[in-house]
Protein backbone atom coordinates (compact mmCIF):
# COMPACT_ATOMS: atom_id res chain seq x y z
CA UNK A 1 0.00 0.00 0.00
CA UNK A 2 0.98 3.64 -0.55
CA UNK A 3 4.05 2.59 -2.56
CA UNK A 4 4.29 5.82 -4.56
CA UNK A 5 4.25 7.96 -1.40
CA UNK A 6 6.67 5.65 0.40
CA UNK A 7 9.09 5.97 -2.52
CA UNK A 8 8.88 9.75 -2.34
CA UNK A 9 9.52 9.75 1.43
CA UNK A 10 12.63 7.66 0.82
CA UNK A 11 13.87 10.20 -1.73
CA UNK A 12 13.70 12.82 1.06
CA UNK A 13 15.73 10.66 3.44
CA UNK A 14 12.69 9.85 5.55
CA UNK A 15 11.60 6.38 6.68
CA UNK A 16 9.04 4.75 4.39
CA UNK A 17 6.94 3.74 7.40
CA UNK A 18 7.30 2.68 11.02
CA UNK A 19 10.40 0.46 11.27
CA UNK A 20 8.96 -2.84 12.42
CA UNK A 21 12.29 -4.62 11.97
CA UNK A 22 13.66 -2.45 14.82
CA UNK A 23 17.11 -1.68 13.35
CA UNK A 24 19.94 -0.92 15.77
CA UNK A 25 20.92 2.73 15.68
CA UNK A 26 24.53 3.33 14.69
CA UNK A 27 24.54 6.89 16.06
CA UNK A 28 25.96 7.98 19.40
CA UNK A 29 26.56 11.12 21.45
CA UNK A 30 29.87 12.91 20.67
CA UNK A 31 31.57 10.99 23.51
CA UNK A 32 30.56 7.66 21.98
CA UNK A 33 27.79 7.04 24.52
CA UNK A 34 24.43 5.56 23.56
CA UNK A 35 22.28 7.01 26.34
CA UNK A 36 22.07 9.62 29.04
CA UNK A 37 19.77 9.81 32.07
CA UNK A 38 17.50 12.85 32.24
CA UNK A 39 15.29 13.58 35.25
CA UNK A 40 12.46 16.05 34.53
CA UNK A 41 10.06 17.95 36.82
CA UNK A 42 12.83 18.74 39.29
CA UNK A 43 11.11 21.92 40.34
CA UNK A 44 12.97 23.23 43.38
CA UNK A 45 16.63 23.58 44.29
CA UNK A 46 15.95 21.34 47.29
CA UNK A 47 14.73 18.61 44.93
CA UNK A 48 17.86 18.98 42.77
CA UNK A 49 20.12 18.66 45.80
CA UNK A 50 18.32 15.56 47.06
CA UNK A 51 18.24 13.98 43.59
CA UNK A 52 21.96 14.38 42.99
CA UNK A 53 22.97 13.41 46.53
CA UNK A 54 20.83 10.27 46.39
CA UNK A 55 22.22 9.32 42.97
CA UNK A 56 25.67 9.28 44.57
CA UNK A 57 24.44 6.94 47.30
CA UNK A 58 22.89 4.66 44.68
CA UNK A 59 26.00 4.69 42.51
CA UNK A 60 24.34 6.04 39.36
CA UNK A 61 24.95 9.07 37.17
CA UNK A 62 22.36 11.73 36.32
CA UNK A 63 23.34 13.48 33.08
CA UNK A 64 20.57 16.05 32.74
CA UNK A 65 18.21 17.78 35.19
CA UNK A 66 15.14 19.47 33.73
CA UNK A 67 13.04 22.09 35.51
CA UNK A 68 9.44 22.47 34.26
CA UNK A 69 7.74 24.90 36.63
CA UNK A 70 8.89 27.95 34.67
CA UNK A 71 12.02 30.06 35.14
CA UNK A 72 10.10 33.21 35.92
CA UNK A 73 8.47 31.50 38.92
CA UNK A 74 11.81 30.98 40.66
CA UNK A 75 13.83 33.67 42.41
CA UNK A 76 17.11 34.58 40.73
CA UNK A 77 18.92 33.22 43.77
CA UNK A 78 17.22 29.84 43.43
CA UNK A 79 18.14 29.67 39.75
CA UNK A 80 21.76 30.25 40.74
CA UNK A 81 21.45 27.45 43.29
CA UNK A 82 20.18 25.15 40.53
CA UNK A 83 23.21 26.07 38.43
CA UNK A 84 25.75 25.56 41.21
CA UNK A 85 24.36 22.15 42.17
CA UNK A 86 24.45 20.87 38.57
CA UNK A 87 27.82 22.51 37.89
CA UNK A 88 29.45 20.88 40.91
CA UNK A 89 27.92 17.50 40.03
CA UNK A 90 28.75 17.65 36.29
CA UNK A 91 25.23 17.49 34.84
CA UNK A 92 23.37 19.57 32.30
CA UNK A 93 20.52 21.79 33.49
CA UNK A 94 17.50 22.64 31.32
CA UNK A 95 15.29 25.49 32.55
CA UNK A 96 11.80 25.88 31.09
CA UNK A 97 10.65 29.11 29.51
CA UNK A 98 8.15 30.60 31.92
CA UNK A 99 5.67 32.79 29.97
CA UNK A 100 3.31 30.32 28.30
CA UNK A 101 -0.40 29.82 27.72
CA UNK A 102 -1.17 28.34 31.12
CA UNK A 103 0.28 31.41 32.85
CA UNK A 104 -1.25 33.92 30.41
CA UNK A 105 -4.44 35.94 30.91
CA UNK A 106 -6.18 34.30 27.93
CA UNK A 107 -8.88 31.72 28.63
CA UNK A 108 -8.53 29.63 25.46
CA UNK A 109 -6.24 27.09 27.11
CA UNK A 110 -8.85 26.51 29.83
CA UNK A 111 -11.57 25.42 27.37
CA UNK A 112 -12.05 21.77 26.27
CA UNK A 113 -11.11 22.58 22.66
CA UNK A 114 -8.59 25.32 23.41
CA UNK A 115 -6.47 23.10 25.64
CA UNK A 116 -4.78 21.98 22.42
CA UNK A 117 -2.88 25.28 22.39
CA UNK A 118 -0.77 23.58 25.07
CA UNK A 119 2.04 25.85 26.39
CA UNK A 120 2.39 27.93 23.21
CA UNK A 121 2.86 31.68 23.34
CA UNK A 122 -0.06 34.06 22.79
CA UNK A 123 0.91 37.32 21.11
CA UNK A 124 4.24 38.94 20.30
CA UNK A 125 4.72 40.46 23.76
CA UNK A 126 4.76 36.94 25.22
CA UNK A 127 7.41 36.00 22.65
CA UNK A 128 9.53 38.94 23.81
CA UNK A 129 9.06 37.96 27.46
CA UNK A 130 10.06 34.37 26.63
CA UNK A 131 13.30 35.56 25.01
CA UNK A 132 14.10 37.65 28.06
CA UNK A 133 13.33 34.66 30.28
CA UNK A 134 16.13 32.82 28.45
CA UNK A 135 18.46 35.81 28.93
CA UNK A 136 17.65 35.81 32.67
CA UNK A 137 18.39 32.09 32.92
CA UNK A 138 21.66 32.52 31.05
CA UNK A 139 22.65 35.32 33.42
CA UNK A 140 22.02 32.95 36.34
CA UNK A 141 24.43 30.47 34.72
CA UNK A 142 22.16 28.08 32.81
CA UNK A 143 23.20 26.88 29.34
CA UNK A 144 20.14 24.83 28.28
CA UNK A 145 16.48 25.77 27.83
CA UNK A 146 13.20 23.90 27.36
CA UNK A 147 11.02 25.30 24.56
CA UNK A 148 7.23 24.88 24.18
CA UNK A 149 6.56 26.87 21.00
CA UNK A 150 7.81 26.15 17.47
CA UNK A 151 7.92 29.84 16.55
CA UNK A 152 9.99 30.67 19.62
CA UNK A 153 12.32 27.79 18.75
CA UNK A 154 12.94 29.21 15.29
CA UNK A 155 13.47 32.72 16.69
CA UNK A 156 15.93 31.85 19.45
CA UNK A 157 17.88 29.49 17.16
CA UNK A 158 18.13 32.33 14.65
CA UNK A 159 19.23 34.73 17.42
CA UNK A 160 21.90 32.21 18.49
CA UNK A 161 23.09 31.91 14.89
CA UNK A 162 23.23 35.69 14.44
CA UNK A 163 24.97 36.34 17.76
CA UNK A 164 22.02 37.91 19.56
CA UNK A 165 22.01 34.98 21.99
CA UNK A 166 25.16 33.17 23.15
CA UNK A 167 26.35 30.31 20.99
CA UNK A 168 27.03 28.03 23.99
CA UNK A 169 23.35 27.37 24.74
CA UNK A 170 21.13 24.48 23.64
CA UNK A 171 17.40 24.18 23.07
CA UNK A 172 15.26 21.15 23.85
CA UNK A 173 11.66 20.85 22.63
CA UNK A 174 9.02 19.57 25.06
CA UNK A 175 6.68 16.59 24.79
CA UNK A 176 3.91 19.13 25.40
CA UNK A 177 4.36 20.29 21.80
CA UNK A 178 2.68 17.01 20.86
CA UNK A 179 5.03 15.87 18.08
CA UNK A 180 4.97 12.17 17.29
CA UNK A 181 6.15 11.37 13.75
CA UNK A 182 9.41 11.53 11.76
CA UNK A 183 8.29 14.38 9.49
CA UNK A 184 7.50 16.64 12.46
CA UNK A 185 10.86 15.73 13.96
CA UNK A 186 12.60 16.72 10.73
CA UNK A 187 10.86 20.11 10.94
CA UNK A 188 11.91 20.68 14.58
CA UNK A 189 15.50 19.77 13.75
CA UNK A 190 15.46 22.25 10.86
CA UNK A 191 14.13 24.96 13.21
CA UNK A 192 17.13 24.54 15.52
CA UNK A 193 16.18 21.95 18.14
CA UNK A 194 19.21 20.33 19.80
CA UNK A 195 17.16 17.49 21.27
CA UNK A 196 13.53 16.54 20.71
CA UNK A 197 10.99 15.00 23.08
CA UNK A 198 8.15 13.04 21.41
CA UNK A 199 4.85 12.27 23.11
CA UNK A 200 5.19 9.57 25.72
CA UNK A 201 3.31 6.59 24.31
CA UNK A 202 5.09 5.83 21.03
CA UNK A 203 5.83 2.17 20.34
CA UNK A 204 9.31 0.93 19.47
CA UNK A 205 8.81 0.81 15.64
CA UNK A 206 7.62 4.43 15.79
CA UNK A 207 10.62 5.48 17.88
CA UNK A 208 12.98 3.69 15.47
CA UNK A 209 11.45 5.67 12.61
CA UNK A 210 12.08 8.92 14.50
CA UNK A 211 15.75 8.03 14.76
CA UNK A 212 15.90 7.37 11.02
CA UNK A 213 14.66 10.91 10.33
CA UNK A 214 16.96 13.07 12.51
CA UNK A 215 20.51 13.18 13.86
CA UNK A 216 19.85 15.13 17.10
CA UNK A 217 19.30 13.22 20.38
CA UNK A 218 15.77 11.98 21.11
CA UNK A 219 14.36 12.26 24.64
CA UNK A 220 12.09 9.33 25.57
CA UNK A 221 10.09 8.94 28.79
CA UNK A 222 10.52 5.58 30.52
CA UNK A 223 7.92 6.40 33.18
CA UNK A 224 5.15 8.91 33.55
CA UNK A 225 2.94 10.48 36.21
CA UNK A 226 -0.77 9.60 36.36
CA UNK A 227 -1.62 12.88 34.61
CA UNK A 228 0.19 11.59 31.49
CA UNK A 229 -1.13 8.04 31.60
CA UNK A 230 0.96 6.59 34.42
CA UNK A 231 2.59 3.96 32.20
CA UNK A 232 6.04 2.71 33.14
CA UNK A 233 8.39 1.37 30.43
CA UNK A 234 11.51 0.41 32.36
CA UNK A 235 11.66 -3.07 30.77
CA UNK A 236 11.54 -1.40 27.34
CA UNK A 237 14.42 0.96 28.17
CA UNK A 238 17.16 -1.31 26.75
CA UNK A 239 15.36 -1.62 23.41
CA UNK A 240 14.62 2.11 23.36
CA UNK A 241 18.36 2.75 23.67
CA UNK A 242 19.21 0.19 21.00
CA UNK A 243 16.90 1.67 18.35
CA UNK A 244 17.00 5.36 19.31
CA UNK A 245 20.61 6.14 20.33
CA UNK A 246 21.69 8.76 21.06
CA UNK A 247 18.80 9.03 23.50
CA UNK A 248 18.03 10.70 26.82
CA UNK A 249 16.06 8.25 28.97
CA UNK A 250 13.65 10.45 30.90
CA UNK A 251 12.85 8.94 34.25
CA UNK A 252 11.52 9.90 37.67
CA UNK A 253 8.21 11.49 36.72
CA UNK A 254 6.23 8.49 37.95
CA UNK A 255 6.85 9.53 41.58
CA UNK A 256 4.74 12.70 41.18
CA UNK A 257 1.10 13.17 40.18
CA UNK A 258 1.57 15.60 37.28
CA UNK A 259 4.03 17.68 35.30
CA UNK A 260 4.87 21.26 36.15
CA UNK A 261 4.22 20.97 39.88
CA UNK A 262 6.59 22.00 42.65
CA UNK A 263 8.66 19.02 43.76
CA UNK A 264 10.27 18.46 47.14
CA UNK A 265 13.50 16.98 48.46
CA UNK A 266 11.62 13.77 49.17
CA UNK A 267 10.46 13.69 45.54
CA UNK A 268 14.07 14.16 44.45
CA UNK A 269 15.15 11.10 46.44
CA UNK A 270 12.39 8.97 44.93
CA UNK A 271 13.25 10.21 41.42
CA UNK A 272 16.84 9.04 41.93
CA UNK A 273 15.57 5.61 42.98
CA UNK A 274 13.41 5.41 39.84
CA UNK A 275 16.45 6.37 37.72
CA UNK A 276 18.45 3.61 39.42
CA UNK A 277 15.86 1.06 38.26
CA UNK A 278 16.25 2.21 34.65
CA UNK A 279 20.06 2.04 34.87
CA UNK A 280 19.76 -1.46 36.35
CA UNK A 281 17.63 -2.58 33.37
CA UNK A 282 20.27 -1.32 30.95
CA UNK A 283 22.95 -3.21 32.85
CA UNK A 284 20.91 -6.43 32.86
CA UNK A 285 19.58 -6.50 29.30
CA UNK A 286 21.84 -4.26 27.18
CA UNK A 287 25.15 -4.13 29.03
CA UNK A 288 27.08 -3.07 25.94
CA UNK A 289 25.20 0.24 25.92
CA UNK A 290 27.46 3.06 27.12
CA UNK A 291 26.26 5.94 29.31
CA UNK A 292 27.89 9.37 29.33
CA UNK A 293 29.97 10.07 32.42
CA UNK A 294 29.76 13.18 34.58
CA UNK A 295 31.30 16.31 33.17
CA UNK A 296 31.72 14.99 29.62
CA UNK A 297 33.21 17.59 27.30
CA UNK A 298 30.12 18.07 25.12
CA UNK A 299 27.68 18.54 28.04
CA UNK A 300 26.33 22.06 28.44
CA UNK A 301 26.99 22.25 32.15
CA UNK A 302 25.81 25.46 33.86
CA UNK A 303 28.25 28.05 35.11
CA UNK A 304 28.46 28.69 38.84
NORFEN-V62354 format. One record per residue. N is the residue number from 1. RES is the residue in one small letter. OMEGA is omega in whole degrees, 0 to 359 (999 if undefined). NEAR is the number of other ideal C-beta (glycine too) atoms within 12 Angstrom. D_CENTER is the distance of its C-alpha to the mean C-alpha in whole Angstrom. Layout:
# NORFEN-V62354
N/RES/OMEGA/NEAR/D_CENTER
N/RES/OMEGA/NEAR/D_CENTER
This chain:
# NORFEN-V62354
1/x/173/7/35
2/x/188/11/33
3/x/182/11/34
4/x/180/11/35
5/x/179/15/31
6/x/180/16/30
7/x/179/13/32
8/x/177/14/31
9/x/180/23/27
10/x/179/18/28
11/x/178/11/30
12/x/182/16/26
13/x/179/16/25
14/x/176/28/23
15/x/182/29/23
16/x/179/24/26
17/x/172/23/25
18/x/188/27/22
19/x/185/26/23
20/x/176/16/25
21/x/175/15/26
22/x/180/23/23
23/x/177/22/23
24/x/178/24/22
25/x/177/32/19
26/x/182/15/21
27/x/177/28/18
28/x/169/26/17
29/x/181/33/15
30/x/180/17/18
31/x/180/20/19
32/x/181/19/20
33/x/179/31/17
34/x/183/35/16
35/x/173/46/13
36/x/179/48/11
37/x/178/47/10
38/x/177/47/7
39/x/181/55/9
40/x/179/53/8
41/x/175/46/10
42/x/198/54/12
43/x/167/38/14
44/x/178/32/17
45/x/178/34/19
46/x/178/24/21
47/x/178/40/18
48/x/182/48/16
49/x/182/30/20
50/x/179/31/20
51/x/185/51/17
52/x/178/40/18
53/x/181/21/22
54/x/178/31/21
55/x/176/38/19
56/x/181/21/22
57/x/182/14/25
58/x/177/24/23
59/x/178/14/23
60/x/179/35/19
61/x/171/36/17
62/x/183/47/13
63/x/184/45/12
64/x/175/50/9
65/x/182/53/9
66/x/178/49/7
67/x/184/50/10
68/x/181/45/10
69/x/182/33/14
70/x/183/34/14
71/x/187/42/16
72/x/176/27/19
73/x/175/26/20
74/x/173/32/20
75/x/179/15/23
76/x/180/22/23
77/x/180/13/24
78/x/176/29/21
79/x/178/38/19
80/x/176/28/21
81/x/174/28/21
82/x/185/45/17
83/x/182/37/17
84/x/181/25/20
85/x/181/35/19
86/x/177/43/16
87/x/183/28/18
88/x/181/23/21
89/x/184/34/19
90/x/180/28/17
91/x/172/43/14
92/x/173/45/11
93/x/174/50/10
94/x/176/46/8
95/x/184/51/10
96/x/178/47/10
97/x/188/47/13
98/x/180/35/16
99/x/178/35/18
100/x/191/37/17
101/x/184/30/19
102/x/178/32/19
103/x/183/27/21
104/x/180/28/23
105/x/179/14/27
106/x/183/20/27
107/x/183/15/27
108/x/185/19/26
109/x/182/24/23
110/x/182/15/25
111/x/182/12/27
112/x/179/10/26
113/x/185/10/26
114/x/181/17/24
115/x/180/17/21
116/x/175/15/20
117/x/178/26/19
118/x/183/28/16
119/x/185/35/15
120/x/186/34/17
121/x/185/35/19
122/x/179/28/23
123/x/185/19/25
124/x/179/15/25
125/x/178/15/26
126/x/176/31/22
127/x/180/29/21
128/x/179/19/23
129/x/180/26/22
130/x/178/43/18
131/x/180/33/19
132/x/174/23/21
133/x/178/38/18
134/x/179/41/16
135/x/178/25/20
136/x/179/27/20
137/x/178/40/17
138/x/179/33/18
139/x/179/22/21
140/x/178/33/20
141/x/185/31/19
142/x/181/46/15
143/x/178/36/14
144/x/186/43/10
145/x/181/49/9
146/x/187/53/7
147/x/183/51/9
148/x/188/44/11
149/x/184/40/14
150/x/179/31/15
151/x/177/24/18
152/x/178/41/16
153/x/180/39/14
154/x/183/23/17
155/x/185/28/19
156/x/175/42/17
157/x/177/32/17
158/x/179/19/20
159/x/177/27/21
160/x/180/29/19
161/x/184/17/22
162/x/177/13/25
163/x/177/10/24
164/x/167/16/24
165/x/183/29/21
166/x/182/24/20
167/x/183/17/19
168/x/178/19/18
169/x/179/35/14
170/x/180/40/11
171/x/176/43/9
172/x/177/43/6
173/x/187/45/7
174/x/172/42/6
175/x/181/40/8
176/x/174/35/10
177/x/173/34/12
178/x/182/26/13
179/x/189/35/13
180/x/174/25/14
181/x/185/26/16
182/x/182/34/17
183/x/176/23/19
184/x/179/28/16
185/x/178/37/14
186/x/179/26/16
187/x/181/22/17
188/x/177/39/13
189/x/181/31/14
190/x/179/20/17
191/x/177/30/16
192/x/180/31/14
193/x/178/40/11
194/x/166/39/10
195/x/189/42/7
196/x/181/46/6
197/x/176/47/5
198/x/170/40/9
199/x/196/30/11
200/x/192/36/11
201/x/180/21/15
202/x/178/34/15
203/x/186/24/18
204/x/179/30/18
205/x/177/23/20
206/x/179/32/18
207/x/178/46/15
208/x/179/34/18
209/x/175/35/18
210/x/182/44/15
211/x/181/42/15
212/x/186/35/19
213/x/186/37/18
214/x/178/37/15
215/x/182/25/15
216/x/177/32/12
217/x/175/44/9
218/x/182/49/8
219/x/187/48/5
220/x/177/47/8
221/x/173/43/9
222/x/173/40/12
223/x/189/38/13
224/x/175/31/13
225/x/178/31/16
226/x/182/17/19
227/x/179/18/18
228/x/177/27/15
229/x/175/19/18
230/x/183/19/18
231/x/185/22/18
232/x/191/26/17
233/x/186/32/17
234/x/178/32/17
235/x/176/20/20
236/x/187/32/18
237/x/179/41/16
238/x/179/32/18
239/x/175/31/19
240/x/179/46/15
241/x/183/45/15
242/x/185/30/18
243/x/189/39/18
244/x/182/50/14
245/x/359/39/14
246/x/187/40/13
247/x/168/49/10
248/x/174/48/7
249/x/183/50/9
250/x/186/50/7
251/x/178/51/11
252/x/183/48/13
253/x/184/43/12
254/x/180/35/16
255/x/178/35/18
256/x/185/34/17
257/x/185/18/19
258/x/177/23/16
259/x/172/38/13
260/x/179/33/14
261/x/175/25/17
262/x/178/25/18
263/x/188/37/18
264/x/175/23/20
265/x/178/23/21
266/x/176/19/22
267/x/179/33/19
268/x/178/36/17
269/x/181/30/20
270/x/176/31/19
271/x/178/45/16
272/x/179/38/17
273/x/178/28/19
274/x/178/41/17
275/x/180/47/15
276/x/178/29/19
277/x/179/29/19
278/x/179/48/16
279/x/177/36/18
280/x/181/24/21
281/x/177/31/21
282/x/181/37/20
283/x/182/21/23
284/x/193/15/25
285/x/177/20/24
286/x/187/29/22
287/x/179/16/24
288/x/177/16/24
289/x/184/35/20
290/x/175/22/19
291/x/175/36/17
292/x/178/35/16
293/x/178/22/18
294/x/172/27/18
295/x/179/19/18
296/x/190/25/18
297/x/184/15/19
298/x/177/23/16
299/x/177/36/14
300/x/184/37/14
301/x/181/33/15
302/x/175/38/16
303/x/180/24/20
304/x/999/20/22
